[in-house]
Amino acid sequence: MTTPQNLRVNGRPVRLAGEVPLLDYLAELGVDPRAVAVELNDRILERPEFATAVLREGDVVEIVRMVGGGS
C-alpha cells in the first residue's frame, strides 16, 4: 500500500496517492514537459532531470509554462 504524499504545487496544497515521477504528474496535468520550467525545493531542474525527479512528501514544486513572444 502506498502512503499519501502531501506537497505544494504552485503555492497550493496537493495530495498524491504516493510518490509520483515528475513526468507522470505533468502528463496527468496535460502539460508538455518541453513547454515548462520546473523548480523542485528551491532548485530549478535541468530538462534531463525531469526523467528522474520524483515528487515526495513535503516537496515544494513550481511549474511555470514558458511563453514565447515577440515585438
Backbone torsions as a table, in degrees:
resi	resn	phi	psi	omega
1	MET	NA	136.9	179.6
2	THR	-90.3	150.0	179.7
3	THR	-93.5	131.4	177.6
4	PRO	-57.7	142.8	-178.5
5	GLN	-114.7	129.0	177.3
6	ASN	-106.5	125.9	178.9
7	LEU	-146.2	177.5	178.2
8	ARG	-118.0	131.0	177.2
9	VAL	-124.8	119.9	-178.8
10	ASN	51.7	42.1	175.4
11	GLY	82.8	-2.2	-178.0
12	ARG	-111.7	144.0	176.7
13	PRO	-68.8	137.2	178.8
14	VAL	-132.8	138.0	177.2
15	ARG	-117.9	122.8	178.8
16	LEU	-109.7	155.8	-178.0
17	ALA	-65.2	-25.7	-179.7
18	GLY	-173.6	-169.4	176.3
19	GLU	-64.0	136.4	-175.1
20	VAL	-130.7	129.0	173.6
21	PRO	-59.4	140.2	-178.6
22	LEU	-54.3	-45.6	-178.5
23	LEU	-61.8	-36.0	176.5
24	ASP	-65.9	-41.4	179.6
25	TYR	-64.0	-44.3	178.5
26	LEU	-61.2	-40.5	178.2
27	ALA	-62.7	-41.0	177.7
28	GLU	-60.2	-35.1	179.1
29	LEU	-79.6	-10.6	-176.4
30	GLY	75.9	28.0	-176.5
31	VAL	-102.5	129.8	176.0
32	ASP	-76.7	118.4	-177.2
33	PRO	-62.4	-18.8	178.2
34	ARG	-77.5	-12.2	-174.8
35	ALA	-109.3	12.4	-178.4
36	VAL	-133.9	158.8	167.4
37	ALA	-111.0	143.2	-178.5
38	VAL	-126.4	130.3	172.6
39	GLU	-111.0	127.6	179.9
40	LEU	-122.0	114.7	179.3
41	ASN	53.3	52.8	175.6
42	ASP	68.7	18.7	177.6
43	ARG	-131.7	123.4	177.9
44	ILE	-72.5	126.5	-179.5
45	LEU	-82.4	139.4	170.3
46	GLU	-74.7	147.9	-176.6
47	ARG	-52.4	-41.4	178.0
48	PRO	-61.6	-24.5	179.8
49	GLU	-72.5	-18.1	179.8
50	PHE	-56.1	-36.4	-175.7
51	ALA	-68.4	-23.5	-177.6
52	THR	-110.6	-8.6	-178.6
53	ALA	-72.2	136.9	179.0
54	VAL	-126.7	132.5	178.7
55	LEU	-84.7	127.9	-174.8
56	ARG	-131.9	171.2	177.9
57	GLU	-47.9	129.1	174.5
58	GLY	83.6	-4.9	179.9
59	ASP	-64.3	150.4	173.5
60	VAL	-119.6	119.8	-173.2
61	VAL	-122.6	136.4	171.7
62	GLU	-122.0	126.3	177.7
63	ILE	-116.6	119.6	-176.4
64	VAL	-120.0	122.7	178.5
65	ARG	-78.8	129.4	179.8
66	MET	-81.1	135.3	-179.0
67	VAL	-119.5	124.9	176.4
68	GLY	-84.7	156.5	179.5
69	GLY	-160.6	177.3	179.5
70	GLY	-153.2	-174.4	-178.6
71	SER	-97.6	NA	NA
